[in-house]
Amino acid sequence: MKKFKIKDIFSFLIIVSIFVGTLTSCTSDDSESINSSAPPVINNVSIASAGDLVPTTVGYANNVYIIQGSGFSTLEKIYFNDVDTYFNPTMVTDTDIFVNIDQNTPYENASSELKVVTKGGTVIYPFVIAPPAPQLTRGFQPVNAAEGEQITIYGDFFLDPVVSFGSTEATIVSNTLTEIIAIVPAGGDKKYITVTTISGDVTSTYAVGTALYDDIWYGGFAPPEWNNHVYETNNTAAQGTTYFKKDMGGWDNVQGEWSWDDQIADYAGIRMSLKGPDGSKLKLVFNGNWSDDTAPIITLTSEWKEYYFTWAELLDAGHVQNISFQEFTGNGGEYYFDNFGYILK
């Protein structure tokens, strides 16, 4: 089979667009009648990319595709999943159509059909519009779920998802495009969660069973009430649904409770999600070492960001006893805290 390259087709289309008026004026009435009555035929569809054209039956919005076949010279309409899709008439020949899939083309509960309408008739071709690759927006909750318990995964573009804990596929109880409820399988502890769809996959940045805070505190490290911090529950958390914040004055602090955890052999360090005024800074005061000149100074942005600190960065700690923060610009501001936990080795 002869292979076509996009540059060959595109060059031909340029020639067609330049001489389309001449070609139209030179075409006889009989030829027009024959071309108009010939029903369209779709042989294949390929994404418009450099190199050899590779036929596909799956497309993505905001990408240009080449429809190849015959009988396209009298093209009137193109539909993807029943959405009337714009096309440039100068990018159409009798055998090729260049078309961009509209960004608003639905991909859920859709017909999964490409329809081409010409004066000679209509042809329908099986063609799936896939969503973008799945995303995790607020991770999963609870992080410390046990085998057989349900977790909720928060994200987007969860069309016909498969959920895996490590290499073990989990049972899905229910799902929408933005949430999945799944059951933790046997052996799911200390495993990362992956969501896979037709468009790709995404894996959590932390593992099951590694939380110190995932909407609730574990291990007794919660900041006491006298810190005057506030917990908020909504869909703007970094993880799950609940985070805490404090309006801190210059050099003010948030102090965690004193506790003890020396069962950290499986871990490489700790993690946390923070945000604050752009360019603001917090000093991480770990295990009560307020005078530590090597303590991490964290520069924040106004968007949630996950931060990681190894034991080596924390004075080669062999245990966790206290997690506190000091405002470190002197200007103060509103600071947000979420998603505390361990980093697996």
DODRENPA-794773 format. One record per atom (N, C-alpha, C, CB): residue in one letter; x, z, y. Coordinates in steps of 0.05 Angstrom, whole numbers, plus 5000, padded with zeros to 4 digits. Each point is the difference from the previous one (the first is absolute). Glycine has a CB too. Example, Ala and Ser with C-alpha at 12.3 -4.5 7.8 and 13.67 -1.06 7.14 Angstrom:
2
A526451564886/A498250005024/A501850005024/A496250254977/S503149615044/S501650015024/S498550145022/S502449574987/
END
This chain:
345
M501750004976/M498350005024/M501850005025/M496350254975/K503049585044/K501549995025/K499650255016/K499749505000/K502650615011/K499850235017/K499949915029/K502550284966/F495849855049/F499749945029/F501250235015/F495949724993/K505450215029/K501150215018/K498450005025/K504649954981/I495250295031/I498350035024/I501049825023/I498950474986/K503749495016/K501049845022/K499249714997/K503950315004/D495849594971/D499149734996/D497149975009/D503249954961/I495150235031/I497249995007/I499750035031/I498750184955/F502850015056/F499750065029/F500949755016/F500750504992/S501549385000/S500949765014/S497949784998/S504750114989/F494049864989/F498049804997/F497650065018/F501449924953/L497950345049/L497850075017/L500649955029/L498750354967/I503749685042/I500849945027/I499649715006/I503350375000/I497549464981/I499749715003/I497049935002/I504349924975/V494250215007/V497149965000/V498750075027/V499950084951/S500950155060/S498850095025/S500749825023/S500250474983/I502249415017/I500849825021/I498549744999/I504550204999/F495149694977/F498849744997/F497150014991/F504549834990/V494350425011/V497350024990/V498049825015/V501050474987/G499549495040/G498249835014/G500249714992/G500350315038/T502249604958/T500549734991/T498949954972/T504149995028/L496350204954/L499049974973/L497049995000/L504050244982/T494849935035/T497050005000/T499049745010/T500050495008/S501249395013/S499049755011/S500449774982/S500950185045/C501249844937/C500649774982/C498550024974/C504449975020/T494250254975/T498650034975/T497449855000/T502150454994/S497349404986/S497649844999/S497650184994/S502649614984/D495050295022/D497650154995/D499750064970/D497949795041/D502850014943/D499850044971/D501850224990/D498949524995/S503650505016/S501850214992/S498950275008/S503949695004/E495150335021/E498850255009/E497850094982/E501249885046/S497249934945/S497750074982/S501050104974/S497349655022/I504850224967/I501150094974/I501250285002/I501049524988/N500750535034/N501250265003/N498050225005/N504049775018/S493950164997/S497950205006/S498550084975/S499749825046/S499949994936/S498350064977/S501650124977/S497049635014/A505750364987/A501650104978/A499850315000/A503249605002/P495950524976/P499850305000/P502850125001/P495749974974/P504650265039/P502650135001/P500850124973/P499250105049/V503449914947/V501150124975/V502350185009/V498649604971/I501450655019/I502350185005/I501650024975/I497350265034/N505349664968/N501850024977/N501450274999/N500749515002/N500250595022/N501450265001/N500150105029/N502749894959/V498150365044/V500350125026/V502750145000/V495050065007/S506649915014/S502750125001/S500450135028/S501849674967/I499750545034/I500750125026/I501949815014/I499250474984/A500649505042/A501749825015/A502650155006/A496049765021/S505950214962/S502650125003/S502249804994/S498150454988/A504349615020/A502349824996/A500549964970/A502050145044/G499049624949/G500649944972/G497749884985/G503150385001/D497149624972/D498049884984/D497350155003/D503549854967/L494350015032/L497450125002/L499350124972/L498649685036/V500550574965/V499350144975/V497050055000/V504650224997/P493949664985/P497150045000/P499350294995/P499549534983/T498350565029/T499150274997/T497050005001/T504250185021/T494650034968/T497150045002/T499450265015/T499349754957/V502750365057/V499750245015/V501149965028/V500350294959/G498249775061/G500949975028/G499750255016/G498749524997/Y502750485026/Y499950235018/Y499349915028/Y503550244972/A495049935042/A499149935027/A502549975019/A495650254993/N504049595028/N502149945019/N502449864988/N498550405025/N501149454954/N502149834989/N498949724998/N501950394974/V499949415029/V499349724999/V500349904971/V501449935049/Y496649924942/Y500049894973/Y499649705001/Y498350444981/I502749434998/I499749714998/I498149944976/I504649915020/I493249974986/I498149924979/I500649714994/I496450325016/Q504249624958/Q500749734992/Q497949894981/Q504950115005/G494549644998/G498049864983/G499549735011/G497950444988/S499549495015/S499349745010/S497250015013/S502849784965/G496650025051/G497449985013/G499650195023/G498349874957/F503950205057/F499850195023/F499849865027/F502650324972/S497549425029/S500249865026/S497550055017/S502849664978/T494950405011/T497650055016/T499350304999/T498449534991/L503650645009/L499650294998/L498250105023/L504550054978/E493550125014/E498250115019/E500250315002/E497049624991/K503350514986/K500050294999/K501950104978/K495350015017/I505950224988/I501550154980/I499050294999/I504149705006/Y495450404971/Y499150284997/Y501850154981/Y495249865010/F505750374997/F501350194982/F498150244998/F504849845012/N494450224963/N498150224996/N497649985019/N503850294985/D495249475019/D497649945016/D500450035030/D497450144961/V505149905047/V500650015029/V500849735010/V501450484996/D497249425024/D500549745012/D502850025014/D495049905007/T506949954983/T502850035009/T500849765017/T501050264958/Y500249805065/Y500949795018/Y502349834987/Y498650295040/F501349454965/F502349834993/F500549805022/F498850054951/N503749875051/N500949815020/N499749724988/N503250335022/P495149504989/P499649734988/P502649844998/P495450015018/T506550045000/T502549844999/T501850104977/T499749925049/M499650304938/M501550104977/M498649944974/M501950365029/V496649424970/V498549924977/V500549714994/V496450345010/T504249604965/T500149724990/T498049984977/T504949945014/D495049834974/D498249974977/D500850174976/D499149535016/T503550554983/T501050144977/T500950295005/T501349564982/D499050515044/D501150265007/D498550135024/D504549854982/I495150415016/I498950165022/I501850245005/I495249844989/F505750195036/F501350255009/F497950185013/F504549755007/V495350504983/V497950175012/V501050294999/V496349684985/N503150475036/N500650285002/N497650174992/N503449905036/I496950284945/I497850174991/I499450205022/I501249944951/D496350075058/D499250185022/D500550294993/D496649665013/Q504350505007/Q500750284995/Q497550164993/Q503949955031/N493849964975/N497550154995/N498749924973/N499450055049/T502049794935/T498949924975/T499750244981/T502049545006/P495750514983/P499650244983/P501549964973/P495550095022/Y505250134966/Y501349994974/Y498650194980/Y504349895022/E493950274987/E498550184982/E497249894997/E502750405014/N496349604960/N497349914994/N499649725011/N498350475000/A503649354996/A499949735011/A499749804978/A502850145039/S496849614968/S499549794981/S502549904985/S496149865028/S506250194985/S502649914989/S499949694995/S500750454978/E498449425043/E499849704999/E501049885025/E496050044970/L505349735027/L500749815022/L498149774998/L504950144999/K493849805023/K498149785001/K500849805021/K496350304985/V503949455008/V500749785018/V497649815002/V505050044989/V494149915035/V497749835004/V500949755016/V496850405000/T502649374989/T500649745014/T497449845002/T504850004983/K495349775029/K497749825001/K499349904972/K501249875047/G500850144935/G499649904973/G498950214981/G503649685008/G496450575000/G499050214982/G501450265004/G498849654968/T500950535012/T501050275001/T501550064974/T496350155031/V506049994972/V501450094976/V500650295003/V502149554993/I497550604985/I500550294999/I502350054981/I495150115010/Y506850054999/Y502550054985/Y500450314998/Y502049565016/P498550544960/P500450294997/P502550095016/P497849994954/F501850195065/F502350095017/F499450285010/F501049525013/V500850674980/V499650285007/V501450065027/V499750124951/I498950015067/I501250105024/I500850294995/I497349695030/A505350364969/A500950274994/A500450175025/A502349814959/P497450455038/P500550185024/P503050025005/P495850264990/P505049855032/P502850075004/P500950194978/P499649935050/A503050114948/A501050194980/A498950285006/A504349724994/P495350444985/P498950275005/P501850175017/P497749974956/Q501150225059/Q501550185017/Q499150284994/Q500549655036/L501450544967/L499350284999/L500250115029/L501850054952/T495950055058/T499950095028/T500350305002/T497149615010/R501750544971/R500250295001/R500750114972/R496650015038/G504949834947/G500950104974/G497950064981/G503850185023/F496550044962/F498050094981/F499750305002/F501149624969/Q496650485021/Q499350285004/Q498350094976/Q500249955050/P500350284938/P502250185005/P502649914987/P496750375003/V505549685010/V502649924989/V500650154974/V501649895046/N497650374954/N500650174977/N497850004979/N502750285031/A495949504966/A497949984980/A501250024972/A497249725031/A501350414951/A500950034972/A498849784982/A500550505007/E500649484969/E498949804981/E497050044997/E504449994976/G494149795025/G497150014996/G498550045026/G500850174955/E500549905066/E498750045026/E499849745015/E501750475002/Q496549525017/Q499649765016/Q501750015025/Q495349954983/I505749825025/I501449975026/I498649785016/I504450164981/T495849865045/T499049785017/T502449875014/T495650245008/I504549504989/I502149845012/I498949865025/I502349934955/Y499050105068/Y499149895025/Y501749765008/Y498350465014/G500349324993/G501649775009/G498249775009/G503550134968/D497349635025/D498449765008/D500649774980/D500150155049/F498049674950/F500149764983/F500250064970/F502349785039/F496150424953/F500050084972/F497949834985/F501450475011/L499149274986/L498149834986/L500849984970/L499249735042/D499050364941/D500450004971/D502750134993/D497249594995/P503250665013/P502750124997/P500650104972/P499750135048/V502849894946/V501050154977/V501850225010/V499849594970/V499850655020/V501650235009/V501750104978/V496450135032/S506249914974/S501950094980/S501550255010/S500549534982/F499950665000/F501750235005/F502649944985/F496050335006/G506149605008/G502349904986/G499249744986/G501950474994/S498549524980/S499349774984/S497350034986/S504849904994/T493850325010/T497550064986/T497649935017/T502350374975/E496149455015/E497649925015/E497950234999/E500949514989/A497950535034/A498050225003/A497249894999/A503250265027/T494949914966/T497249935001/T498950025028/T499450174953/I499349625057/I498950005026/I497050084998/I503349655016/V496050564999/V497250095000/V498349835018/V501550474991/S499549465032/S498649835020/S502149905020/S495650264994/N503549535020/N501849915022/N498449835020/N504050014969/T497050005055/T499149825022/T502549865009/T496150295014/L503749555007/L502449865010/L502050205013/L497249605008/T501950644998/T501750195014/T500550264985/T498349805042/E500350254936/E500550254985/E499749954970/E498350275039/I503449874946/I499849984971/I499950294990/I502549564998/I495750504984/I500050254986/I500949954971/I496350195029/A505949944963/A501249954974/A500550274986/A502149575015/I498350434959/I500550244985/I503050014992/I495250004982/V506050225023/V502950034993/V500349994970/V500850285041/P500749534949/P500449984970/P502050204990/P498949515003/A501250514970/A502050164987/A502849915009/A496950094960/G504850095047/G502749935009/G500249905028/G500949894954/G496950155062/G499949905027/G501650175020/G495749814989/D504950445003/D501550185018/D502849895006/D497450394983/K503449645042/K502649915010/K500349694998/K502050444986/K495849425015/K500049714999/K499049895027/K499350004950/Y501949775058/Y499049865024/Y497549844992/Y504749985020/I493549985000/I497549864995/I500349725011/I497350435001/T501949374983/T500149725009/T497249884998/T504849964985/V494449905036/V497449855000/V500749715000/V497650375026/T501349484954/T500549724997/T497449845002/T504050104971/T496149685045/T497849815002/T501049724995/T497550315032/I500849504971/I500749724997/I502149925021/I495549904982/S504750255040/S501749935022/S502750145000/S495949925025/G504550274956/G502650145000/G499650294993/G501849695034/D500150484972/D499850284994/D501350175022/D500049894951/V499350375048/V501150195019/V500450264985/V497849775041/T504450374964/T500650254986/T500250225020/T502449754964/S496650495028/S500250235018/S502950085005/S495650164982/T504849965041/T502750095007/T500750284990/T499749725040/Y498450414947/Y500550264988/Y498550014974/Y500550225045/A500349974938/A499050014973/A497950224996/A504449824984/V494150154995/V498050204993/V501450274995/V496949644980/G501950585029/G501150264994/G502350095017/G498549924955/T502049945068/T502350075016/T499250125027/T502549644978/A495050445026/A499150095027/A500650295005/A496449664998/L504350395027/L499950275011/L497650045018/L505050034998/Y494149745014/Y497550005015/Y498749724997/Y501850345033/D495849664957/D498549754997/D497050045007/D503349844964/D496350265059/D497450105010/D499750304995/D498049554992/I503450564988/I500250294996/I503050064995/I495250044982/W505550215022/W502850084996/W500350114972/W500550115048/Y502049854941/Y500850104974/Y502550175004/Y497949604975/G502450605009/G502550165000/G500250205022/G502049624979/G496050425037/G500150215020/G501549945025/G499650304963/F500849445044/F501649925023/F498449945025/F503349824968/A494150235032/A498249935022/A500850155026/A496349904967/P503649975056/P500550155025/P497850215005/P502349595019/P498550654988/P498050215006/P498349925024/P503150354981/E494549785021/E498249935021/E501150055028/E496350104969/W505550095034/W501050075026/W501649775013/W500250484986/N500449314999/N501349775011/N498149855020/N502849964958/N494650095039/N498049875017/N499949704996/N500650365034/H499849564942/H499749724993/H497249954991/H504849974986/V494449775013/V497249934993/V500049794978/V498650105048/Y499749944932/Y499649804979/Y497849825008/Y501750324965/E498749425029/E497949805006/E499649834975/E501150005049/T496449934946/T499249844976/T498749755010/T499550404971/N501749375024/N498949745008/N501649784986/N498550185045/N500949574962/N501449784986/N502549915014/N495649864984/T505650315033/T502549935014/T502350164989/T497449895040/A502250254937/A502250154988/A502249814989/A496850374989/A505649735008/A502149844988/A499549984970/A503350145035/Q495650084953/Q499450014972/Q497450154996/Q505049984988/G493349924994/G497550154996/G498249995024/G502450294968/T496549945039/T498150015022/T500650225021/T496749834968/T505250355026/T500350235018/T503050045007/T496050224979/Y504449825047/Y502750065010/Y499850235020/Y501449514995/F500950585015/F499850215021/F501749915024/F499250364965/K500149755058/K501349935025/K500450255017/K498149534998/K503750455021/K500450225019/K500949885026/K501150324963/D497749785059/D500849935027/D502350195006/D495449845015/M507050064984/M502450175002/M501249985028/M500949944951/G499950295060/G501550015024/G502949934995/G496950345019/G504749625002/G502849944996/G501450224985/G499949745042/W501550194937/W501650174982/W498250194984/W503749985033/D493749974967/D498150164984/D500549934970/D496550005038/N502150134944/N500449964972/N497550034983/N504750155006/V495549744970/V498050054979/V501550124976/V496949615016/Q502450634976/Q501550134979/Q498350024975/Q502550265034/G498649654944/G498750024974/G500350294989/G500949514991/E497450544989/E500150264987/E502550014982/E494950055001/W506050204994/W502350044982/W499050014971/W502550255037/S498949604946/S499349994972/S502649944985/S495149855009/W504650054966/W502449944984/W499349804978/W501850465010/D499849334988/D499849814978/D502849904993/D495349865014/D505750224963/D502649914992/D499849814975/D502050435018/Q495649484976/Q499649814978/Q500149725011/Q497250334974/I505249595036/I500349755014/I502049814987/I498850245042/A501849814932/A502049834987/A499249714998/A501350404974/D496049545026/D499149734998/D500049855027/D497250144962/Y503550005059/Y499649895027/Y502649955014/Y495750235002/A504349585016/A502349935016/A499950115028/A500549594973/G497150515035/G499750105027/G497050035007/G504349795014/I495150225011/I497250045009/I499249765018/I500450514996/R497049465007/R498949795017/R497850125017/R501149644966/M498150225055/M497850085018/M499249775017/M501750485000/S495949525010/S499049805019/S499550145026/S497949714964/L503250165058/L499850125026/L499449795021/L503250364986/K495649725036/K499849835024/K499850185025/K497849634973/G502750255050/G499850145025/G500349805023/G501950424979/P498649685045/P500449815022/P502549824994/P498050335032/D501849424976/D502349824995/D502650125011/D496849615002/G505250404981/G502650105009/G500250304999/G500349615028/S497650534964/S500250294998/S501750084976/S495450045021/K505550214979/K501850094978/K499150274990/K503849745021/L496650294952/L499650264987/L502650074985/L495049924996/K505750335005/K502250094983/K498850124974/K502950105040/L498049804937/L499150114975/L501650254994/L498749544983/V500050695017/V501250254994/V499450074971/V499750165049/F502249814933/F499650024972/F501050274989/F500249504995/N498250644991/N500750254988/N500950215021/N501249764958/G497750225066/G500550205021/G502749985013/G497150284975/N504349495022/N502649975013/N499749905029/N502049904954/W497050275063/W499549925028/W502649935015/W496050294999/S506249834993/S502649955014/S501649774988/S500050485012/D498949384968/D501449784987/D500549775019/D498150144956/D504449815052/D500649785019/D499849734986/D502950315025/T496949684949/T499849744986/T497249944991/T504750064984/A493450105024/A497249964992/A499049735010/A499250495001/P499149374984/P499049745009/P498450025026/P499849864952/I500849965066/I498449975025/I498449744996/I503450265030/I494049764969/I498349784993/I498849875025/I498950214955/T501649545049/T498849855023/T497449884990/T504549915021/L493350144993/L497449924992/L498949765015/L499150474987/T498949415002/T498449795014/T497150095000/T503249634986/S495150225028/S497250075002/S498449924975/S500349955049/E501049924931/E498849934975/E501250174978/E499249535016/W499250524963/W501150164977/W502449864988/W495450174991/K506649995002/K502349904986/K500950204980/K501449735040/E499450184936/E500950184979/E503050045003/E496349854969/Y504550405030/Y502950075002/Y500950134975/Y499550065050/Y503149884943/Y501250104975/Y502650155006/Y497849624974/F502650605013/F502450165004/F501050094973/F498650155046/T503949784948/T501250094974/T500950285002/T501549534991/W499050594986/W501150285000/W502650015014/W497750094956/A503949705042/A502649995013/A499750025031/A501949734962/E495950165048/E499550015029/E498950275008/E499249525001/L500250654980/L498850265005/L501850224989/L495349804998/L507350185008/L501950204992/L500250034970/L499250245043/D500549544942/D500150014971/D498150214988/D504849845003/A492850175007/A498150204992/A499449994970/A498049985045/G501850264943/G499350024972/G497250114996/G504850064990/H493849975032/H497350104999/H498549945026/H501450374969/V496049665031/V498449975025/V498850285005/V499049504992/Q501450595033/Q499150265008/Q498250005024/Q504250184981/N496449635037/N498449995025/N500449725013/N500550505007/I497449395005/I500149755014/I498850045028/I499749734957/S502050255063/S499150045028/S501149785018/S499950504992/F499049485032/F500849795019/F500250125028/F497849654972/Q504150255044/Q500250075028/Q499949755017/Q502850404988/E495549615033/E499949795019/E502749975013/E495050075009/F506149694993/F502849985007/F500649805024/F501050114952/T497049855065/T500549865024/T499850175025/T498349594978/G500350645019/G499550175023/G497649915016/G504750095002/N494149684990/N497749905015/N497350074988/N502949635015/G497150444960/G497650074986/G498349754993/G500150445023/G497649614966/G498249784992/G498450074976/G503149675020/E495150154972/E498350054976/E501449884976/E495850005028/Y504750164952/Y501449924976/Y498250024976/Y504450145020/Y496049674961/Y498349984976/Y501650024975/Y496849715026/F502150424953/F501450064976/F498349944975/F502750355024/D498549534956/D498449934976/D501949944977/D496249825028/N502750184948/N501349874976/N502850124994/N497449595010/F502750674987/F502550134992/F500350004970/F499850295040/G502649664950/G500550004972/G502849954992/G495449844995/Y505150124980/Y502649954989/Y500649714995/Y499850454979/I502749485021/I500949734993/I501150014972/I501149885049/L497849954933/L501149984973/L502849895000/L495449954982/K506350155000/K502749884997/K499749724988/K502150454993/
END
